Amino acid sequence: MAFHDIGLCDFRTNGSGISPSMIRPCFLVVDKRSPGNISTRKLVIETALLNVVTAYSAEEAVQTLARFPNVDGIVMDTEMAEMSCRELIDRLRAIRREIPIVTVSPSGHGPCGGEQHHCSSYRPHELLDQLEKICPREKWEAAQENGLSR
């Protein structure tokens, strides 16, 4: 069995192809560091048995995407301190133009522009619904077949 590293989405092959049991969607989560915020969002995503890489600042998000460009998408807080949400999206798109981005903000706050999806931070089921829409279908199907999804 060979081991292949494709960013964070590692998989194993047996010579005849990818083993579906090893395929799981991977997401970069960008959130300001504050008690409860990132742990709750990560918990929601990880409870669905999805892989998460975390960045606690806008600059760290840019560096992390450059290092791991094969993530399936990005989930980001709209209220990062060091740069605007739109500026961060533009910088992330400079690294990977078509990467799916979901912005998350408190209820009543709208999207910042440039993202494909937006949801309220108070509705975790909306976030999971958005991740299911943007993740490659074959990864969700393989995870479901192997009892790995919600």
N, C-alpha and C positions, 0 to 999 in steps of 0.2 A: 504494500500500500504506500503510495507516495503522498507527501504533504506539500501543499501549495499555499503561498501567502499572497493574497490579493488585497492588500490593505488590511482592514480589520476583519473582513469576511473570509476567514480561512476555511478551507474545505479539504477533504481527503478523497483520493481516487483509488480505485482498485485496478487501474489499468484500462478499464472499459468505460470510465466516465465518472462524473461527480456523484458522490453518495448523498442522496437527498436528505438523509437524517442529519447531515452536518451543515445544511444551508439554513441560515437565519438572517433576516434583514438586520442591518446595522445603521444606526442613526447617530449623528453628532448633535448633542444637546448643548445649547448655549444659553446660559442663565447667569444673572448677577448673583454673587455670593451673598446669601442672606438665609437666616434660619428657616428651614422648612421648604423653601422654594424648590431648589434643585432636587432634594431628596424625594419630594412628593412627585414631581414630574418624572424623575428617573424610576421611581417605584411603579408608576402607572405603566411606563413603557417596558420595564423589565418584568413586570407581572404578566405581560402578554408574551413573555419569553423572547423578546427582541434584544439585540445587543445595543449597548449605549457607550459612547465615548463622550466625555464631558469637558466643556471649556467654560471657565468662569469669568472670562472677559472677552471683549470683541477681538482684541489682538491675539489672544490665545486661540480663538475660534479660527482666525485666518491661518495661523501657523498649524493648527491641527488639521484643517482641511488640506493644506499643502502637503502635510505628511501622510494623510490617509484619504486620498481623493476618491477612493472607491466606496465610501459610505453611500447608503441608499438615499439618504436625505438629511435635512437639517431641521431641527426644532429649535426655535429661538424666541427669547423674551423680546418684546418690542421696546423695553425700557432699559437699555444698557447705558451705563453712565458715561463711558469714554467716547462714544460716537453715536450718531443717530442710527436708528434701525435701518433706514434706507441706505446710508453710507456703508453699513456693514454688509447688507445684501449685495451691494455693488462690488465690494471687495471680494466677497465669497464667489460671486459670479465671474470675477476676473480669473479665478483659479479654475473653476468648473462651471462653465456657462449655463448648462441645462440642469443643474442640480435642483431637485425639488426642495422647496423651503416652506415650512409651516411656521407662521408667527403665532405667538400666544400672548395674550394680554388680559388684564382684568376686564370683567364684564363692562360693557359700555364704551370701551376703547376700540377704535377701528384698526384696520390693517395699516401698515406704514407704506405700502407700495412696493411692488417688485416680487412679492411672494406669490406662490400659487394658491395657498390656503391660509386661512386665519381662523382661530378659535379662541374661546374664552378659557382662561386658566382655571375657571371654576367648574368646568365640564370635562372631566377626563375622558368620558366616552367619545366626545367630539374629537379629541386628539387622536385616539386610537382609530376612529373612523377615517380621519384624514391620512394617517400613516398607511392604512390598508389601501387607500386610493392611489398613493404615490409609489408604493413598493412594487417591484416587479412581481407579477402574478405568480410566476413559477416558484418564487421563494415562499410566498404565503401558502400555496398549494402543497409544497413539499413539507412545510412546517405542520400544516393541518393533517396531512397523511401520516405523519410521525408523532402526532399528539403534542405538537409544540406550540400551538397557537391558542388564543383565548377561546 
